[in-house]
Structure formats: C-alpha cells, structure tokens
C-alpha cells in the first residue's frame, strides 16, 4: 500500500530487526550489570566505620541507610521489570512481530523504537490507552 510516495510495511525487515536486536541486547547487558551492582550493594553488610563515632551520628547513618535501601529496592524492582520488558522485546524480534503497536496494529516508527526499544505502543496507541 502506498501513501504519498511512501511504501508502508507491515513488519520491519530482517536487517532492521537485527539492528533493533543489537540495541536491545546492549540495553539488556547494561541493565543486568546495574542490577547486579545494586543487588551487591543492597546485600552489603560491611561496617561503615561508625562504631567509634557519637551515637547521634550513628542513628543518622542508620536512618540514611534504611532510606537508601528502600530507594535501592525500588530501583531494583524497576530494573527487573525493564529487563523483563527487554527480554519480551527480544522474543518479539525473533517472532517477527517486533515494532507493531499492540493497540493500532500499525508499525511503530523506527525513531521511537531506537529510543524505547522495549515499547509495544506507538505514540498514537499510547494516547489511546491514556484516554481510557
């Protein structure tokens, strides 16, 4: 189907899917590395050297540590969801249905997929979902 001289594709080519796969794998590698760093810091039980400092400072450190652990737990949860989304995107690449909006069923623009390779929604699809 042609629209004003532009050919519309229902799927991305194998070459394009390989390009997306590379981007997804790079993001996946970084996300797994970041998650591992957080998991190690989260489970790190090393003493911060506050044993010989005043009790007020130690209480402050413990409160700060608790807050940091809560923040790290939230970040870890976000990273785990991100990794799951990236793995799902890899499956879509292999199934040849990568880049198809799950709402509009149209091809998601390449620029959007380059920026957010795990997305399943075009901007149009996202706006439709947000209106509901």
SULHUCOR-V227659 format. One record per run of one state. SS is the DSSP state (H for helix, E for strand, C for the rest). FROM is the first residue (numbers start at 0). TO is the last residue. If there is no record, write none. Layout:
SS|FROM|TO  SS|FROM|TO
This chain:
C|0|0  E|1|2  C|3|4  E|5|6  C|7|12  H|13|41  C|42|53  H|54|93  C|94|98  E|99|99  C|100|105  E|106|106  C|107|108  H|109|114  C|115|121  H|122|130  C|131|131
